[in-house]
Amino acid sequence: MKQSIMRAAVLGSGVMGSGIAAHLANVGIQVLMLDIVPETLTDAEQQKGLTLEDSAVRNRVAATSKQLLLKQKPSPITSKKSLELITVGNFEDDMEKIADVDWVIEVVTEKLEIKKQVFKNVEKHRQKGTIISSNTSGISVEQMVEDCSDEFKKHFLGTHFFNPPRYLKLLEVIPTRYTSPEIIAFMKTFGEDVLGKGVVIAKDTPNFIANRIGTYGLLVTVREMLRGGYSVGEVDSVTGPLIGRPKSATFRTLDVVGLDTFIHVANNVYDHVEGEEQDVFEIPAFMKEMNDRGWLGSKSGKGFYQKEAGVIYELNPETLEYEERKSLSTAATELAKQEKGSHRKLKALIKAEGDRAGNFIWSITKPVLIYSAELLGEIADNIPAIDRAMKWGFGWEAGPFEIWDQIGVRISVARMQAEGLTIPNWVLHFLEDGNETFYKQENGKISYYDTGEFKKQELNKKVINLQLLKQANPVIKQNSGASLVDLGDGVALLEFHSKSNAIGLDIIQMVNYAIDEVANNYEGLVIGNQGKNFCIGANLALMLMEAQDDNFDELDMVIRGFQSMAMNIKYAVKPVVTAPFNMTLGGGAEVTLPAAAIQASSETYIGLVEFGVGLIPGGGGTKELYLKELRNLPKDVHFDLTKVANNVFEKVATAKVSTSAAEAFESGFLGAGDSVTANPDHLLHDAKEKVLGLARTGYRAPLPEKIPVVGDAGYAAMLMGAKTLRYGGYASDHDVKIAEKLAYVLSGGRMKEGTLLDEQVMLDLEREAFLSLIGEPLTQARMQHMLLKGKALRN
């Protein structure tokens, strides 16, 4: 069966519907977004003389939702151009248009009868073979289509996106007993490869996987907070990054989600289960009162927290009054903070019996582990599905069974039994058989426990796990900052692993070594990693220390070394492809720009941000961005060199950072020959394929370039712009000084307009400007402030 999705229809344009439509448009799918027809006119419509029959009125609900996408933060769209792929309409006039789409997604009100009516209408208009799905968060997907035809049922399934769809990785696919296996397989692959999602196959049970366990865990946490007399702030201080959870922890997460939404999800389970499980899902009285009062969280201005005059207060659940925010600090929390890795921190807390924080973490961890084990087979077929759902949907660093492995299954089960808890029989059999962990790693492969045996974990062929790869294959060479790894098929990978992936001499040395090694023994090189960010720049602390010690000869050597490394990347005889993702700032951008090609993650935030710490790029970044801008211009078309220089000047002087890879194309950081990967887990695979593609087509290193510069006239124009901002109070004298240095570099050192310079001349200008600025006390103050406060100082 040949299945493809080029066009989709989204039925419902609320927060989720419009968010899903935006995400589909982000990956290049044309979207028809429909919603209800209004029953009354707005005042604005009446003033325009419109009637209920005008299309602008009839399409108002969907059209308004589309426009609101521009205002939402974080933005659901990767570029304003995404909106061009979304067409709006309404259920009464435009349903016949779904005959032209490949996928229909229902995102209407969470009421079974309404959904059944929608699908009845869909069946009248869809073409046979069209995939239909529901984004329900908990209603039985099978019941929705019980009255539909067999052909319809064969192509129907649940596709539960998590909000916001652009950013949250999880997509739960919920087939029914009627769904074609080919459709299930296609939607899983499509979800991973095209939508960039982490897909898990869930069973048609209340709240599916992630919301079932996540909601249970949150309510258990509330229960233990009340039972132990902890405060909202104390709970959040120990249920966030300290135990491998998001910074929003427990109650800040509830404020973001919205208490009303959370209660709806919890009630959905409460209505479908019984006994002790139902007791857990009963909403505590103080939360019901909060909901009645409209204290729903961020969207209502107050919830578990309230911000007044810049100060954040926490809710006292007993008095329902806001108090000074507290945190929980004990011997165990201090010990845990000293451990490296969230799994070690969690283990340290759990081992701290008798400690107030340790007792709390154990009290909320043990029931979630047992609950997850009890639900295995009911909500998902295997352990990895549950673990992935919690990691991808709730941002946990480890899923329940991975956590169990980390703290020790045998020892924790013994403790649970000593405390009178009932352990699922299959876990006891697992231990009786001599097993110690639910997962095993051997020869770079992961297997998981499944009904008496260990099964190989099946992954999408595009997933490359560097940790496992390095276990299976010896590292070619490494130092403290980077490792050179064999990716297979004749491609090598240079992985950064310094602190924050900051670039120092160790990374510079490894890049140069890698390029030489690849020239002799490989088809090409990928520069990428699987850290939190690709690279946040050069080692700012080290540079500041050298500058404060007046070690300018040392700094000069480092900058020359950085520039030489960048030129080695650019002129390597074998293709070098960089694979940036997330923060790719300053020196990270300077490593990325000179590559033969860039394979960027969709979520790539790239920019030359040195201006924010009183510097300009010193490793060739200004030159490479300028050249990239020139290359991106249409061929054989007259262009204004001054305009190009001004564009680059503005981006560097304002420290502009793209908000996505799509925006990086628009701002010139990406260009012809560069590509985007939707799924971050596939980034290294796609970069490797790009290297091989370049190699197969006879890659030749570029010849040295001559750079046309704007000269004196362009220099004056750029400097005038900076001084105008100064006169208007938008820039300081020091800002103008930095801008003058930047303008001097871009103008080629006050040359005649159109003069062709060797690259080395511009590199020398960059280096000289960088070194002069880093010696300035005001620049050093900016650098120090950034290191201490994590934000820019304007002085």
HUTA-V792127 format. One record per pair of residues at least 24 apart in sequence whose C-alpha atoms are under 7 Angstrom apart, sorted by the first residue. I is the first residue (numbers start at 1). J is the second residue. If there is no record, write none. Layout:
I/J + I/J
This chain:
5/102 + 5/103 + 6/30 + 6/102 + 7/31 + 7/101 + 7/102 + 7/103 + 8/32 + 8/101 + 8/102 + 8/103 + 8/104 + 9/33 + 9/98 + 9/101 + 9/103 + 9/104 + 9/105 + 10/34 + 10/104 + 10/105 + 10/106 + 10/107 + 11/35 + 11/105 + 11/106 + 11/107 + 11/108 + 12/106 + 12/107 + 12/108 + 13/62 + 13/65 + 14/65 + 16/163 + 17/107 + 18/65 + 18/66 + 19/76 + 19/164 + 19/165 + 20/165 + 22/76 + 22/77 + 22/82 + 23/76 + 23/77 + 23/165 + 23/166 + 25/82 + 25/85 + 25/86 + 26/77 + 26/78 + 26/82 + 27/194 + 27/195 + 30/85 + 30/86 + 31/85 + 31/86 + 31/87 + 32/86 + 32/87 + 32/88 + 33/62 + 33/86 + 33/87 + 33/88 + 33/89 + 34/62 + 34/88 + 34/89 + 34/90 + 34/91 + 35/61 + 35/62 + 35/89 + 35/90 + 35/91 + 36/61 + 36/90 + 36/91 + 37/90 + 58/90 + 59/88 + 59/89 + 59/90 + 62/88 + 62/89 + 63/88 + 76/166 + 78/660 + 78/662 + 78/663 + 79/662 + 79/663 + 95/125 + 96/125 + 98/125 + 98/126 + 99/125 + 99/126 + 99/127 + 102/130 + 102/131 + 103/130 + 103/131 + 103/132 + 104/131 + 104/132 + 104/133 + 105/132 + 105/133 + 105/134 + 105/135 + 106/133 + 106/134 + 106/135 + 107/134 + 107/135 + 107/136 + 110/136 + 112/139 + 112/144 + 115/144 + 116/144 + 116/145 + 120/148 + 129/155 + 130/155 + 131/155 + 131/156 + 132/156 + 132/157 + 133/157 + 133/158 + 133/159 + 134/158 + 134/159 + 135/159 + 135/160 + 135/161 + 136/160 + 137/207 + 138/206 + 138/207 + 138/208 + 138/268 + 139/206 + 140/204 + 140/205 + 141/176 + 141/204 + 142/176 + 153/178 + 153/179 + 154/178 + 154/179 + 154/180 + 155/179 + 155/180 + 155/183 + 162/393 + 168/392 + 168/393 + 169/197 + 169/198 + 169/392 + 169/393 + 170/197 + 170/198 + 170/199 + 170/389 + 170/392 + 170/393 + 171/197 + 171/198 + 171/199 + 171/200 + 172/199 + 172/200 + 172/201 + 172/202 + 173/199 + 173/200 + 173/201 + 173/202 + 174/201 + 174/202 + 174/203 + 174/204 + 192/679 + 193/679 + 194/678 + 195/678 + 196/678 + 196/679 + 197/679 + 198/392 + 200/385 + 200/389 + 202/379 + 202/380 + 203/379 + 203/380 + 205/379 + 206/268 + 206/269 + 206/272 + 207/269 + 208/379 + 209/379 + 209/386 + 209/389 + 210/389 + 210/390 + 210/393 + 213/372 + 215/266 + 216/281 + 217/368 + 218/250 + 219/280 + 219/281 + 220/280 + 220/364 + 221/364 + 231/316 + 232/314 + 232/315 + 233/314 + 233/325 + 233/326 + 233/327 + 234/326 + 234/327 + 234/328 + 237/327 + 237/328 + 238/328 + 242/342 + 242/345 + 243/342 + 243/343 + 243/345 + 243/346 + 244/342 + 244/396 + 244/397 + 245/395 + 245/396 + 245/397 + 246/395 + 246/396 + 251/304 + 255/296 + 255/297 + 255/298 + 255/303 + 255/304 + 256/297 + 256/298 + 258/296 + 258/297 + 259/291 + 259/296 + 259/297 + 260/291 + 260/296 + 286/317 + 328/357 + 330/357 + 332/357 + 332/358 + 333/357 + 343/406 + 347/407 + 369/400 + 370/423 + 372/400 + 373/424 + 374/424 + 382/450 + 401/438 + 405/437 + 405/438 + 409/436 + 409/437 + 410/436 + 443/471 + 443/472 + 444/468 + 444/469 + 444/471 + 444/472 + 462/682 + 462/685 + 463/681 + 463/682 + 463/685 + 464/681 + 464/682 + 464/684 + 464/685 + 479/506 + 480/506 + 481/506 + 481/507 + 482/507 + 482/510 + 484/514 + 490/522 + 490/523 + 491/522 + 491/523 + 491/524 + 491/525 + 491/688 + 492/522 + 492/524 + 492/525 + 492/526 + 493/525 + 493/526 + 493/527 + 493/528 + 494/526 + 494/527 + 494/528 + 495/527 + 495/528 + 495/529 + 496/529 + 500/535 + 500/536 + 501/534 + 501/535 + 501/536 + 502/535 + 502/536 + 502/537 + 502/538 + 502/539 + 503/537 + 503/538 + 503/539 + 504/538 + 504/539 + 508/562 + 508/565 + 511/565 + 512/565 + 512/568 + 515/572 + 518/574 + 519/573 + 519/574 + 523/574 + 523/692 + 523/695 + 524/574 + 524/575 + 524/576 + 524/691 + 525/575 + 525/576 + 525/577 + 525/691 + 526/576 + 526/577 + 526/578 + 526/687 + 526/688 + 527/577 + 527/578 + 527/579 + 528/578 + 528/579 + 528/580 + 533/581 + 533/582 + 533/583 + 533/584 + 534/580 + 534/581 + 534/582 + 534/583 + 534/584 + 535/583 + 535/584 + 535/585 + 535/588 + 536/583 + 536/584 + 536/585 + 536/586 + 536/588 + 537/585 + 537/586 + 537/587 + 537/588 + 538/587 + 544/780 + 544/783 + 547/774 + 547/775 + 559/618 + 559/619 + 559/767 + 562/619 + 563/619 + 563/620 + 566/591 + 566/594 + 569/594 + 569/595 + 570/594 + 570/595 + 570/596 + 571/701 + 571/702 + 572/701 + 573/700 + 573/701 + 575/691 + 575/694 + 575/695 + 575/699 + 576/691 + 577/687 + 577/691 + 579/683 + 579/684 + 579/687 + 580/604 + 585/609 + 586/610 + 586/617 + 590/619 + 590/620 + 590/621 + 593/624 + 594/624 + 597/673 + 597/674 + 598/674 + 598/675 + 599/674 + 599/675 + 599/676 + 599/677 + 599/687 + 600/661 + 600/675 + 600/676 + 600/677 + 601/661 + 601/676 + 601/677 + 601/678 + 601/680 + 601/683 + 602/660 + 602/661 + 602/676 + 602/677 + 602/678 + 603/660 + 603/661 + 604/660 + 604/661 + 605/657 + 605/658 + 605/659 + 605/660 + 606/657 + 606/658 + 606/664 + 607/655 + 607/656 + 607/657 + 607/658 + 608/652 + 608/655 + 609/652 + 609/655 + 609/656 + 610/655 + 611/652 + 611/653 + 611/655 + 612/655 + 612/792 + 613/779 + 613/782 + 613/783 + 613/792 + 614/738 + 614/773 + 614/779 + 614/782 + 615/738 + 615/770 + 615/773 + 615/774 + 615/779 + 616/742 + 616/770 + 617/766 + 618/766 + 618/767 + 618/770 + 620/763 + 620/766 + 623/762 + 625/669 + 628/668 + 629/668 + 632/671 + 632/672 + 641/710 + 642/710 + 642/714 + 645/746 + 646/718 + 649/743 + 653/739 + 705/758 + 705/759 + 706/756 + 706/757 + 706/758 + 706/759 + 707/756 + 707/757 + 707/758 + 707/759 + 708/754 + 708/755 + 708/756 + 708/757 + 709/746 + 709/747 + 709/748 + 709/753 + 709/754 + 709/755 + 709/756 + 710/747 + 710/753 + 710/754 + 711/747 + 711/748 + 711/750 + 711/751 + 711/752 + 711/753 + 712/747 + 712/750 + 712/751 + 712/752 + 712/753 + 714/747 + 715/743 + 715/744 + 715/747 + 715/750 + 718/743 + 719/743 + 732/795 + 734/795 + 741/769
